[in-house]
Amino acid sequence: MPIVNRVADLHAEITAWRRDLHAHPELLYDLPRTSAVVAEKLKAFGCDEVVTGLGRAGVVGVIRGGKGRAGAPGKVIAMRADMDALPLDELGDLPYKSTTPGKMHACGHDGHTAMLLGAARHLAETRNFAGTAVVIFQPAEEGGAGAKAMIEDGLFERFGIDEVYGMHNWPGQPVGRFATRVGPIMAAQDTLHIDIEGVGAHAARPHLGVDTILVGCQIVNQIQSIVSRNVDPLKNAVVSICLFQSGTTDNIIPQTAKLLGTARSLAPEVRDLLEARLGKMIAATAEAYGAKAKFEYRRGYPVLVNHAREAEFAAGIAADVTGADNVDTTIPPFMGAEDFAYMLQKRPGAFVFVGNGDSAGLHNPAYNFNDDVIPYGTSYWVRLVETALPG
């Protein structure tokens, strides 16, 4: 398997970077240490330009190739890694376990950052390409829309980016295996906020009240019919209520109830249908029981859609690294969400998954990024740039 030799030599060093990041997790946009570590390394590698504070806490490194014609800027290829951790207490006794209670790298962003740093080091050392490579280290992927913040701060215009690529580890898939697809690959993520107003009463006299717990339960049941009976069976959608708060004790029918949930979809028309049908179903169900319901449908990350040419190119690069038999180009879409979707709305590009082996799942307090992935992910980035920007 043609792992880049220099990347293999750097494996232990990149692993050390990753484990240092793992031990010092930071959340969303509050990334002072992480951003500083990334910026310091990019400067030490000899990047031609290092910009900090983009999108509040993002870091961008620019590496100009050594094979281009003098004075010709050439094509600009960008690669993105996310830096933020999750608000979880880490389980286990790793020697590099999180040193900050309530924070841990439970999604592998420490590994994503370390692999892209490794690629930046190699590319800055060799410059065996024409054009420009841009490495993007993004804050706040975990619910903070850091990609959008960087875009609004002029990311693509400032650096003249032509194409952009992303990568995420995938627990349960063998190390060295890549997966991607043309078209939608991750879902739109929308949030449901439901506030129910009933009439409080003594639990022994329910006929004098309007029971918001009963109303909430009926809403939870009724809205499931939207996916099963309103959405085209050949299209994807998920509606889940994940929080139900009501009541204070065992003998009071509560006046109010609060429900929170999520809606996921892969097509704009399905997204619109979910919003419209949820609003009607929730209002009608509450009214049928004599209650009132206030409903908010808050749109979050859009569908992540891989561009055809770039997805096929990315799959080819993965095959160069690990062999064609270890690249799946027909994976079904995943109903999780990713704010890299915002970047693919602005520029052509593709998102790939790389196997993390038999690890705990993403967002699990026992999760740990598998350091054996590093040579594959880092080599993928290097070969992507050198192939996309030949001399």
TORKOL-4160 file (C-alpha; in steps of 0.2 Angstrom, whole numbers, padded with zeros to 4 digits, m for minus):
391
<pt num="1" X="0000" Y="0000" Z="0000"/>
<pt num="2" X="0008" Y="0016" Z="m0005"/>
<pt num="3" X="0008" Y="0026" Z="0011"/>
<pt num="4" X="0019" Y="0041" Z="0008"/>
<pt num="5" X="0036" Y="0036" Z="0015"/>
<pt num="6" X="0039" Y="0053" Z="0024"/>
<pt num="7" X="0022" Y="0052" Z="0032"/>
<pt num="8" X="0026" Y="0034" Z="0039"/>
<pt num="9" X="0042" Y="0042" Z="0046"/>
<pt num="10" X="0032" Y="0055" Z="0054"/>
<pt num="11" X="0019" Y="0044" Z="0062"/>
<pt num="12" X="0026" Y="0044" Z="0079"/>
<pt num="13" X="0027" Y="0063" Z="0079"/>
<pt num="14" X="0010" Y="0066" Z="0072"/>
<pt num="15" X="0003" Y="0053" Z="0085"/>
<pt num="16" X="0011" Y="0064" Z="0099"/>
<pt num="17" X="0003" Y="0079" Z="0093"/>
<pt num="18" X="m0014" Y="0070" Z="0092"/>
<pt num="19" X="m0012" Y="0064" Z="0110"/>
<pt num="20" X="m0008" Y="0081" Z="0116"/>
<pt num="21" X="m0023" Y="0088" Z="0108"/>
<pt num="22" X="m0033" Y="0074" Z="0116"/>
<pt num="23" X="m0027" Y="0078" Z="0133"/>
<pt num="24" X="m0032" Y="0097" Z="0131"/>
<pt num="25" X="m0049" Y="0097" Z="0123"/>
<pt num="26" X="m0058" Y="0114" Z="0120"/>
<pt num="27" X="m0076" Y="0117" Z="0115"/>
<pt num="28" X="m0084" Y="0127" Z="0100"/>
<pt num="29" X="m0076" Y="0144" Z="0097"/>
<pt num="30" X="m0067" Y="0144" Z="0114"/>
<pt num="31" X="m0051" Y="0136" Z="0107"/>
<pt num="32" X="m0036" Y="0147" Z="0113"/>
<pt num="33" X="m0024" Y="0133" Z="0116"/>
<pt num="34" X="m0029" Y="0122" Z="0101"/>
<pt num="35" X="m0028" Y="0137" Z="0089"/>
<pt num="36" X="m0012" Y="0143" Z="0096"/>
<pt num="37" X="m0004" Y="0125" Z="0094"/>
<pt num="38" X="m0010" Y="0124" Z="0076"/>
<pt num="39" X="m0004" Y="0141" Z="0071"/>
<pt num="40" X="0013" Y="0138" Z="0080"/>
<pt num="41" X="0016" Y="0122" Z="0070"/>
<pt num="42" X="0011" Y="0129" Z="0054"/>
<pt num="43" X="0023" Y="0143" Z="0056"/>
<pt num="44" X="0037" Y="0131" Z="0061"/>
<pt num="45" X="0034" Y="0121" Z="0046"/>
<pt num="46" X="0037" Y="0136" Z="0035"/>
<pt num="47" X="0020" Y="0139" Z="0028"/>
<pt num="48" X="0020" Y="0155" Z="0017"/>
<pt num="49" X="0006" Y="0162" Z="0026"/>
<pt num="50" X="m0003" Y="0158" Z="0043"/>
<pt num="51" X="m0019" Y="0167" Z="0047"/>
<pt num="52" X="m0028" Y="0166" Z="0064"/>
<pt num="53" X="m0044" Y="0172" Z="0071"/>
<pt num="54" X="m0054" Y="0168" Z="0055"/>
<pt num="55" X="m0072" Y="0164" Z="0060"/>
<pt num="56" X="m0067" Y="0169" Z="0077"/>
<pt num="57" X="m0055" Y="0155" Z="0081"/>
<pt num="58" X="m0051" Y="0147" Z="0064"/>
<pt num="59" X="m0033" Y="0145" Z="0058"/>
<pt num="60" X="m0028" Y="0144" Z="0040"/>
<pt num="61" X="m0011" Y="0140" Z="0032"/>
<pt num="62" X="m0005" Y="0143" Z="0014"/>
<pt num="63" X="0008" Y="0133" Z="0006"/>
<pt num="64" X="0013" Y="0137" Z="m0012"/>
<pt num="65" X="0020" Y="0124" Z="m0023"/>
<pt num="66" X="0037" Y="0123" Z="m0030"/>
<pt num="67" X="0033" Y="0117" Z="m0047"/>
<pt num="68" X="0023" Y="0131" Z="m0054"/>
<pt num="69" X="0028" Y="0144" Z="m0067"/>
<pt num="70" X="0036" Y="0159" Z="m0059"/>
<pt num="71" X="0022" Y="0172" Z="m0055"/>
<pt num="72" X="0008" Y="0160" Z="m0060"/>
<pt num="73" X="m0004" Y="0158" Z="m0045"/>
<pt num="74" X="m0011" Y="0141" Z="m0052"/>
<pt num="75" X="m0026" Y="0132" Z="m0044"/>
<pt num="76" X="m0030" Y="0133" Z="m0026"/>
<pt num="77" X="m0035" Y="0117" Z="m0017"/>
<pt num="78" X="m0041" Y="0118" Z="0001"/>
<pt num="79" X="m0042" Y="0104" Z="0015"/>
<pt num="80" X="m0052" Y="0106" Z="0031"/>
<pt num="81" X="m0050" Y="0098" Z="0048"/>
<pt num="82" X="m0061" Y="0102" Z="0063"/>
<pt num="83" X="m0053" Y="0106" Z="0080"/>
<pt num="84" X="m0067" Y="0107" Z="0093"/>
<pt num="85" X="m0071" Y="0093" Z="0106"/>
<pt num="86" X="m0087" Y="0088" Z="0115"/>
<pt num="87" X="m0095" Y="0092" Z="0132"/>
<pt num="88" X="m0093" Y="0075" Z="0139"/>
<pt num="89" X="m0083" Y="0067" Z="0154"/>
<pt num="90" X="m0071" Y="0054" Z="0146"/>
<pt num="91" X="m0071" Y="0036" Z="0152"/>
<pt num="92" X="m0056" Y="0025" Z="0153"/>
<pt num="93" X="m0038" Y="0027" Z="0159"/>
<pt num="94" X="m0028" Y="0033" Z="0144"/>
<pt num="95" X="m0011" Y="0040" Z="0148"/>
<pt num="96" X="m0017" Y="0055" Z="0138"/>
<pt num="97" X="m0035" Y="0056" Z="0145"/>
<pt num="98" X="m0043" Y="0073" Z="0145"/>
<pt num="99" X="m0036" Y="0084" Z="0158"/>
<pt num="100" X="m0052" Y="0095" Z="0158"/>
<pt num="101" X="m0068" Y="0088" Z="0167"/>
<pt num="102" X="m0083" Y="0089" Z="0156"/>
<pt num="103" X="m0073" Y="0090" Z="0140"/>
<pt num="104" X="m0066" Y="0077" Z="0128"/>
<pt num="105" X="m0062" Y="0073" Z="0110"/>
<pt num="106" X="m0076" Y="0060" Z="0107"/>
<pt num="107" X="m0078" Y="0063" Z="0089"/>
<pt num="108" X="m0059" Y="0062" Z="0083"/>
<pt num="109" X="m0056" Y="0080" Z="0079"/>
<pt num="110" X="m0040" Y="0078" Z="0088"/>
<pt num="111" X="m0035" Y="0065" Z="0075"/>
<pt num="112" X="m0042" Y="0076" Z="0060"/>
<pt num="113" X="m0032" Y="0091" Z="0066"/>
<pt num="114" X="m0016" Y="0080" Z="0068"/>
<pt num="115" X="m0017" Y="0072" Z="0051"/>
<pt num="116" X="m0019" Y="0088" Z="0042"/>
<pt num="117" X="m0005" Y="0096" Z="0052"/>
<pt num="118" X="0006" Y="0081" Z="0046"/>
<pt num="119" X="0001" Y="0084" Z="0028"/>
<pt num="120" X="0005" Y="0102" Z="0030"/>
<pt num="121" X="0022" Y="0098" Z="0036"/>
<pt num="122" X="0026" Y="0086" Z="0022"/>
<pt num="123" X="0019" Y="0098" Z="0009"/>
<pt num="124" X="0029" Y="0113" Z="0016"/>
<pt num="125" X="0045" Y="0102" Z="0016"/>
<pt num="126" X="0043" Y="0095" Z="m0002"/>
<pt num="127" X="0032" Y="0108" Z="m0012"/>
<pt num="128" X="0031" Y="0094" Z="m0025"/>
<pt num="129" X="0016" Y="0102" Z="m0033"/>
<pt num="130" X="0010" Y="0117" Z="m0044"/>
<pt num="131" X="m0002" Y="0130" Z="m0037"/>
<pt num="132" X="m0007" Y="0132" Z="m0019"/>
<pt num="133" X="m0013" Y="0121" Z="m0005"/>
<pt num="134" X="m0023" Y="0129" Z="0009"/>
<pt num="135" X="m0025" Y="0120" Z="0026"/>
<pt num="136" X="m0041" Y="0125" Z="0035"/>
<pt num="137" X="m0042" Y="0122" Z="0054"/>
<pt num="138" X="m0060" Y="0125" Z="0059"/>
<pt num="139" X="m0069" Y="0129" Z="0076"/>
<pt num="140" X="m0086" Y="0124" Z="0081"/>
<pt num="141" X="m0091" Y="0110" Z="0070"/>
<pt num="142" X="m0101" Y="0102" Z="0085"/>
<pt num="143" X="m0116" Y="0113" Z="0083"/>
<pt num="144" X="m0108" Y="0130" Z="0082"/>
<pt num="145" X="m0108" Y="0131" Z="0063"/>
<pt num="146" X="m0089" Y="0136" Z="0063"/>
<pt num="147" X="m0088" Y="0132" Z="0044"/>
<pt num="148" X="m0101" Y="0146" Z="0041"/>
<pt num="149" X="m0092" Y="0158" Z="0052"/>
<pt num="150" X="m0076" Y="0156" Z="0042"/>
<pt num="151" X="m0085" Y="0158" Z="0026"/>
<pt num="152" X="m0094" Y="0174" Z="0032"/>
<pt num="153" X="m0076" Y="0180" Z="0037"/>
<pt num="154" X="m0071" Y="0178" Z="0018"/>
<pt num="155" X="m0062" Y="0161" Z="0019"/>
<pt num="156" X="m0065" Y="0157" Z="0000"/>
<pt num="157" X="m0062" Y="0174" Z="m0007"/>
<pt num="158" X="m0047" Y="0179" Z="0004"/>
<pt num="159" X="m0037" Y="0163" Z="m0001"/>
<pt num="160" X="m0044" Y="0161" Z="m0019"/>
<pt num="161" X="m0050" Y="0143" Z="m0015"/>
<pt num="162" X="m0056" Y="0133" Z="m0030"/>
<pt num="163" X="m0060" Y="0117" Z="m0022"/>
<pt num="164" X="m0062" Y="0111" Z="m0004"/>
<pt num="165" X="m0061" Y="0093" Z="0003"/>
<pt num="166" X="m0065" Y="0086" Z="0020"/>
<pt num="167" X="m0063" Y="0070" Z="0030"/>
<pt num="168" X="m0070" Y="0061" Z="0045"/>
<pt num="169" X="m0065" Y="0045" Z="0054"/>
<pt num="170" X="m0078" Y="0031" Z="0055"/>
<pt num="171" X="m0079" Y="0019" Z="0069"/>
<pt num="172" X="m0083" Y="0001" Z="0064"/>
<pt num="173" X="m0075" Y="0002" Z="0048"/>
<pt num="174" X="m0057" Y="m0006" Z="0046"/>
<pt num="175" X="m0042" Y="0005" Z="0047"/>
<pt num="176" X="m0036" Y="0009" Z="0029"/>
<pt num="177" X="m0054" Y="0008" Z="0022"/>
<pt num="178" X="m0061" Y="0024" Z="0014"/>
<pt num="179" X="m0079" Y="0027" Z="0009"/>
<pt num="180" X="m0088" Y="0041" Z="0000"/>
<pt num="181" X="m0102" Y="0044" Z="m0013"/>
<pt num="182" X="m0108" Y="0056" Z="m0026"/>
<pt num="183" X="m0122" Y="0067" Z="m0020"/>
<pt num="184" X="m0130" Y="0068" Z="m0003"/>
<pt num="185" X="m0119" Y="0059" Z="0010"/>
<pt num="186" X="m0125" Y="0067" Z="0026"/>
<pt num="187" X="m0142" Y="0075" Z="0032"/>
<pt num="188" X="m0149" Y="0092" Z="0035"/>
<pt num="189" X="m0150" Y="0095" Z="0054"/>
<pt num="190" X="m0165" Y="0104" Z="0060"/>
<pt num="191" X="m0171" Y="0107" Z="0078"/>
<pt num="192" X="m0189" Y="0106" Z="0085"/>
<pt num="193" X="m0195" Y="0117" Z="0100"/>
<pt num="194" X="m0212" Y="0113" Z="0107"/>
<pt num="195" X="m0220" Y="0122" Z="0121"/>
<pt num="196" X="m0237" Y="0116" Z="0127"/>
<pt num="197" X="m0249" Y="0126" Z="0138"/>
<pt num="198" X="m0263" Y="0117" Z="0147"/>
<pt num="199" X="m0272" Y="0119" Z="0163"/>
<pt num="200" X="m0264" Y="0113" Z="0179"/>
<pt num="201" X="m0275" Y="0103" Z="0191"/>
<pt num="202" X="m0275" Y="0091" Z="0206"/>
<pt num="203" X="m0270" Y="0073" Z="0200"/>
<pt num="204" X="m0286" Y="0067" Z="0208"/>
<pt num="205" X="m0297" Y="0079" Z="0198"/>
<pt num="206" X="m0290" Y="0077" Z="0180"/>
<pt num="207" X="m0307" Y="0083" Z="0172"/>
<pt num="208" X="m0303" Y="0100" Z="0179"/>
<pt num="209" X="m0287" Y="0102" Z="0170"/>
<pt num="210" X="m0279" Y="0100" Z="0153"/>
<pt num="211" X="m0265" Y="0087" Z="0155"/>
<pt num="212" X="m0249" Y="0093" Z="0146"/>
<pt num="213" X="m0240" Y="0076" Z="0149"/>
<pt num="214" X="m0255" Y="0067" Z="0140"/>
<pt num="215" X="m0254" Y="0080" Z="0126"/>
<pt num="216" X="m0235" Y="0079" Z="0124"/>
<pt num="217" X="m0236" Y="0060" Z="0123"/>
<pt num="218" X="m0249" Y="0061" Z="0109"/>
<pt num="219" X="m0239" Y="0074" Z="0100"/>
<pt num="220" X="m0224" Y="0062" Z="0101"/>
<pt num="221" X="m0234" Y="0048" Z="0094"/>
<pt num="222" X="m0243" Y="0058" Z="0081"/>
<pt num="223" X="m0228" Y="0066" Z="0073"/>
<pt num="224" X="m0221" Y="0049" Z="0069"/>
<pt num="225" X="m0234" Y="0046" Z="0056"/>
<pt num="226" X="m0226" Y="0060" Z="0046"/>
<pt num="227" X="m0211" Y="0050" Z="0041"/>
<pt num="228" X="m0222" Y="0034" Z="0038"/>
<pt num="229" X="m0236" Y="0042" Z="0029"/>
<pt num="230" X="m0231" Y="0059" Z="0022"/>
<pt num="231" X="m0213" Y="0056" Z="0016"/>
<pt num="232" X="m0210" Y="0047" Z="0000"/>
<pt num="233" X="m0205" Y="0029" Z="0005"/>
<pt num="234" X="m0190" Y="0030" Z="m0007"/>
<pt num="235" X="m0183" Y="0046" Z="0002"/>
<pt num="236" X="m0175" Y="0048" Z="0019"/>
<pt num="237" X="m0181" Y="0057" Z="0034"/>
<pt num="238" X="m0180" Y="0055" Z="0053"/>
<pt num="239" X="m0190" Y="0064" Z="0067"/>
<pt num="240" X="m0185" Y="0061" Z="0085"/>
<pt num="241" X="m0191" Y="0069" Z="0101"/>
<pt num="242" X="m0176" Y="0068" Z="0113"/>
<pt num="243" X="m0181" Y="0079" Z="0128"/>
<pt num="244" X="m0198" Y="0079" Z="0137"/>
<pt num="245" X="m0199" Y="0091" Z="0152"/>
<pt num="246" X="m0215" Y="0093" Z="0163"/>
<pt num="247" X="m0221" Y="0092" Z="0180"/>
<pt num="248" X="m0214" Y="0094" Z="0198"/>
<pt num="249" X="m0221" Y="0080" Z="0209"/>
<pt num="250" X="m0233" Y="0065" Z="0209"/>
<pt num="251" X="m0250" Y="0073" Z="0212"/>
<pt num="252" X="m0250" Y="0089" Z="0201"/>
<pt num="253" X="m0255" Y="0089" Z="0183"/>
<pt num="254" X="m0243" Y="0101" Z="0176"/>
<pt num="255" X="m0248" Y="0117" Z="0167"/>
<pt num="256" X="m0234" Y="0116" Z="0154"/>
<pt num="257" X="m0223" Y="0104" Z="0145"/>
<pt num="258" X="m0207" Y="0107" Z="0134"/>
<pt num="259" X="m0202" Y="0095" Z="0120"/>
<pt num="260" X="m0186" Y="0096" Z="0110"/>
<pt num="261" X="m0181" Y="0085" Z="0095"/>
<pt num="262" X="m0173" Y="0084" Z="0078"/>
<pt num="263" X="m0178" Y="0082" Z="0060"/>
<pt num="264" X="m0166" Y="0075" Z="0047"/>
<pt num="265" X="m0168" Y="0075" Z="0029"/>
<pt num="266" X="m0158" Y="0073" Z="0013"/>
<pt num="267" X="m0169" Y="0083" Z="0000"/>
<pt num="268" X="m0175" Y="0101" Z="0001"/>
<pt num="269" X="m0193" Y="0096" Z="m0003"/>
<pt num="270" X="m0193" Y="0083" Z="0011"/>
<pt num="271" X="m0186" Y="0096" Z="0023"/>
<pt num="272" X="m0200" Y="0108" Z="0018"/>
<pt num="273" X="m0213" Y="0095" Z="0020"/>
<pt num="274" X="m0207" Y="0090" Z="0038"/>
<pt num="275" X="m0207" Y="0108" Z="0043"/>
<pt num="276" X="m0225" Y="0111" Z="0036"/>
<pt num="277" X="m0232" Y="0094" Z="0042"/>
<pt num="278" X="m0225" Y="0096" Z="0060"/>
<pt num="279" X="m0232" Y="0113" Z="0062"/>
<pt num="280" X="m0250" Y="0107" Z="0057"/>
<pt num="281" X="m0249" Y="0091" Z="0067"/>
<pt num="282" X="m0243" Y="0098" Z="0083"/>
<pt num="283" X="m0255" Y="0112" Z="0083"/>
<pt num="284" X="m0270" Y="0101" Z="0079"/>
<pt num="285" X="m0265" Y="0088" Z="0092"/>
<pt num="286" X="m0264" Y="0101" Z="0105"/>
<pt num="287" X="m0281" Y="0109" Z="0100"/>
<pt num="288" X="m0289" Y="0092" Z="0100"/>
<pt num="289" X="m0285" Y="0090" Z="0119"/>
<pt num="290" X="m0289" Y="0108" Z="0123"/>
<pt num="291" X="m0271" Y="0114" Z="0125"/>
<pt num="292" X="m0261" Y="0126" Z="0115"/>
<pt num="293" X="m0244" Y="0123" Z="0107"/>
<pt num="294" X="m0230" Y="0135" Z="0102"/>
<pt num="295" X="m0219" Y="0127" Z="0089"/>
<pt num="296" X="m0202" Y="0132" Z="0082"/>
<pt num="297" X="m0193" Y="0124" Z="0068"/>
<pt num="298" X="m0175" Y="0130" Z="0068"/>
<pt num="299" X="m0165" Y="0125" Z="0052"/>
<pt num="300" X="m0147" Y="0120" Z="0056"/>
<pt num="301" X="m0134" Y="0112" Z="0045"/>
<pt num="302" X="m0139" Y="0109" Z="0027"/>
<pt num="303" X="m0137" Y="0093" Z="0017"/>
<pt num="304" X="m0119" Y="0088" Z="0014"/>
<pt num="305" X="m0119" Y="0085" Z="m0005"/>
<pt num="306" X="m0103" Y="0079" Z="m0013"/>
<pt num="307" X="m0100" Y="0086" Z="m0031"/>
<pt num="308" X="m0098" Y="0072" Z="m0044"/>
<pt num="309" X="m0081" Y="0075" Z="m0051"/>
<pt num="310" X="m0073" Y="0079" Z="m0035"/>
<pt num="311" X="m0080" Y="0064" Z="m0026"/>
<pt num="312" X="m0074" Y="0053" Z="m0040"/>
<pt num="313" X="m0057" Y="0061" Z="m0039"/>
<pt num="314" X="m0057" Y="0059" Z="m0020"/>
<pt num="315" X="m0061" Y="0041" Z="m0022"/>
<pt num="316" X="m0047" Y="0039" Z="m0034"/>
<pt num="317" X="m0034" Y="0047" Z="m0022"/>
<pt num="318" X="m0040" Y="0035" Z="m0008"/>
<pt num="319" X="m0038" Y="0020" Z="m0020"/>
<pt num="320" X="m0020" Y="0026" Z="m0023"/>
<pt num="321" X="m0017" Y="0026" Z="m0005"/>
<pt num="322" X="m0025" Y="0010" Z="0001"/>
<pt num="323" X="m0030" Y="0000" Z="m0015"/>
<pt num="324" X="m0047" Y="0000" Z="m0024"/>
<pt num="325" X="m0054" Y="m0014" Z="m0014"/>
<pt num="326" X="m0053" Y="m0004" Z="0001"/>
<pt num="327" X="m0063" Y="0011" Z="m0006"/>
<pt num="328" X="m0082" Y="0010" Z="m0005"/>
<pt num="329" X="m0090" Y="0023" Z="m0017"/>
<pt num="330" X="m0108" Y="0017" Z="m0014"/>
<pt num="331" X="m0111" Y="0020" Z="0005"/>
<pt num="332" X="m0128" Y="0024" Z="0009"/>
<pt num="333" X="m0131" Y="0042" Z="0016"/>
<pt num="334" X="m0128" Y="0045" Z="0035"/>
<pt num="335" X="m0142" Y="0054" Z="0044"/>
<pt num="336" X="m0130" Y="0063" Z="0055"/>
<pt num="337" X="m0125" Y="0081" Z="0050"/>
<pt num="338" X="m0109" Y="0090" Z="0046"/>
<pt num="339" X="m0106" Y="0109" Z="0044"/>
<pt num="340" X="m0094" Y="0105" Z="0030"/>
<pt num="341" X="m0110" Y="0106" Z="0020"/>
<pt num="342" X="m0109" Y="0125" Z="0020"/>
<pt num="343" X="m0092" Y="0124" Z="0012"/>
<pt num="344" X="m0098" Y="0112" Z="m0002"/>
<pt num="345" X="m0112" Y="0125" Z="m0005"/>
<pt num="346" X="m0099" Y="0138" Z="m0010"/>
<pt num="347" X="m0086" Y="0128" Z="m0019"/>
<pt num="348" X="m0085" Y="0111" Z="m0027"/>
<pt num="349" X="m0077" Y="0097" Z="m0017"/>
<pt num="350" X="m0080" Y="0081" Z="m0008"/>
<pt num="351" X="m0081" Y="0073" Z="0010"/>
<pt num="352" X="m0074" Y="0056" Z="0013"/>
<pt num="353" X="m0074" Y="0044" Z="0028"/>
<pt num="354" X="m0059" Y="0034" Z="0034"/>
<pt num="355" X="m0061" Y="0019" Z="0045"/>
<pt num="356" X="m0056" Y="0020" Z="0063"/>
<pt num="357" X="m0057" Y="0001" Z="0067"/>
<pt num="358" X="m0066" Y="m0007" Z="0081"/>
<pt num="359" X="m0068" Y="0008" Z="0092"/>
<pt num="360" X="m0082" Y="0015" Z="0102"/>
<pt num="361" X="m0094" Y="0025" Z="0092"/>
<pt num="362" X="m0093" Y="0044" Z="0089"/>
<pt num="363" X="m0099" Y="0055" Z="0103"/>
<pt num="364" X="m0097" Y="0040" Z="0115"/>
<pt num="365" X="m0087" Y="0044" Z="0132"/>
<pt num="366" X="m0076" Y="0029" Z="0128"/>
<pt num="367" X="m0072" Y="0034" Z="0111"/>
<pt num="368" X="m0054" Y="0036" Z="0106"/>
<pt num="369" X="m0046" Y="0040" Z="0089"/>
<pt num="370" X="m0036" Y="0026" Z="0082"/>
<pt num="371" X="m0018" Y="0032" Z="0079"/>
<pt num="372" X="m0016" Y="0018" Z="0066"/>
<pt num="373" X="m0027" Y="0029" Z="0055"/>
<pt num="374" X="m0014" Y="0043" Z="0054"/>
<pt num="375" X="m0003" Y="0036" Z="0039"/>
<pt num="376" X="m0018" Y="0033" Z="0029"/>
<pt num="377" X="m0027" Y="0050" Z="0032"/>
<pt num="378" X="m0011" Y="0060" Z="0031"/>
<pt num="379" X="m0006" Y="0051" Z="0015"/>
<pt num="380" X="m0023" Y="0054" Z="0007"/>
<pt num="381" X="m0021" Y="0073" Z="0010"/>
<pt num="382" X="m0003" Y="0073" Z="0003"/>
<pt num="383" X="m0008" Y="0063" Z="m0013"/>
<pt num="384" X="m0024" Y="0073" Z="m0016"/>
<pt num="385" X="m0014" Y="0089" Z="m0017"/>
<pt num="386" X="0001" Y="0082" Z="m0027"/>
<pt num="387" X="m0012" Y="0074" Z="m0039"/>
<pt num="388" X="m0024" Y="0089" Z="m0041"/>
<pt num="389" X="m0009" Y="0101" Z="m0043"/>
<pt num="390" X="0003" Y="0092" Z="m0055"/>
<pt num="391" X="0018" Y="0102" Z="m0061"/>
